[in-house]
Amino acid sequence: MHLSKHRTARTARTTRAALALLVGALPLTLAAAGTGHAATPAAAAGASTVAVAAVGLDDPAKKEIAMELVSSAENSSLDWKAQYKYIEDIGDGRGYTAGIIGFCSGTGDMLELVQHYTDLKSGNVLAKYLPALKKVNGSDSHSGLGSAFVNDWRTAAKDTVFQQAQNDERDRVYFNPSVKQAKADGLRALGQFVYYDAIVMHGPGTSSDSFGGIRAAAMKKAKTPAQGGDEATYLNAFLDARKVIMKQEEAHADTSRVDTEQRVFLNAKNFDLNPPLKWKVYGDPYQINA
């Protein structure tokens, strides 16, 4: 199993603040719409791109593809639903990594997940670990967790309420904000996936090694379609910027999820992310036929 669930450490409060910045930071050409000023040709082109965009990544069939693509890189399997029970410490300094999107005990998102699960179902098998999760947040400590927590996580994973809680938090923290921003940038399904995969690995935020920082670096090199830029040129700039950040951390030295997955789709100009799809991650081949 190839594991790459390494996201920038952040507290729950920082995560929420970063998300507010992320989803609120629309491109200037879109923000200026409705001010009464005539649109520039670039702005008009961007608005047209957004208006005629094909089916987005939030379409159920496209979303399933996105989940399988991420799972191929995160868990070396297309069966993303088998990952609800996944949990281990992968030695990245972020404590336990678990579940369908790699919730971490040291970064706040696991704490928020268990809190959400408890809101949905009080007295669940993980609720008793909330005090410990609060204490270890921001560290790699297992204090108050350990093997008992690991076993209870796997037990909870059989509960459809916990599965729904994982889906909810994945969408709230990662999927919905990234897709929303991609649509605002005038990107079609492929670009929306490129954003989603980046936020899964690097986390939301504005630091240089976060999703927001990568996007900012890309926008210094190329305009988004919403700004009148070419979609392929911009996505190549984004992937280039992401690779720079990935190579700064040893655990991310393998950039195949960019080189032999996303760049393959981009070079084929499959902007709508339509199957059949063939790609490789860590040298392993995968295929989605429909």
Summary of the structure (lengths in Angstrom):
residues: 290
radius of gyration: 19.1
end to end distance: 24.9
largest distance: 62.7
contacts: 986
relative contact order: 0.16
helix: 57%
strand: 6%
